[in-house]
């Protein structure tokens, strides 16, 4: 037939040849990470050595109804009508280049059968890693302080870490500000009514709700206290791919940073 030998022995680059196998893999990924869109599904398949074009993934997900996302109502958790001091925004246009340069804080609500409970979280902005959290029936300063003391104990932050939050009374309260001063944090707050100033934490809450909260019918505070820590620590921090991190989980991203040991500039020098 006068064909070159290479043609006879050619192996296709795509090692997923059976669509039924591919569909099963996609459905398994969506079951584990319900909020994934086709881009993250494609990246997860690549991490599992399944090289497939993203257009094919999108087509399969559309055909099987795997692209739909639930929508829920929004409840206000920020009360900025108080007389406490408001601090300026220190992270606008800031380039974060290492862990423990900027920590962001915020609160959200979780629905249970008898009403709501509240989750306060602390993120390290460098790797979008959730480093502190607390769950309570009360949306108060104690809730936020419990979330803050967790990473203080585990990370022992150096002086000059920027703590960024909204203008809520919990974060502006005397006890919370006193704790920040005690550990030499620089205090930063969002502009009034501007959620984009704390967009990373808002994105975390959206992921948490779509991929965990909306899939479960929590009955009690204890249900939330069992499920959410597992999702935060084992799924969000260790498994979920983040597009802003080159499609890596936060723990992996931080690990790669420490392995490189590069002389990164501090957040404070970047903000000058």
Secondary structure, DSSP 4 states (H G I P E B T S, - for coil): ----HHHHT---S-----HHHHHHHHHHHHHHSTT--HHHHHHHHHHTT----HHHHHHHHHHTT-S--------------SSS--PPP--TT----STTSEEEEEEEEEEETTEEEEEEEEEETTTTEEEEEEEESS-SHHHHHHHHHHHHHHH-PPTT-EEEE-S-HHHHSHHHHHHHHHTTPEEEEPPTT-GGGGHHHHHHHHHHHHHTGGGS---SHHHHHHHHHHIIIIIITTT--BGGGTSB-HHHHHHHHHHH---PPPHHHHH-
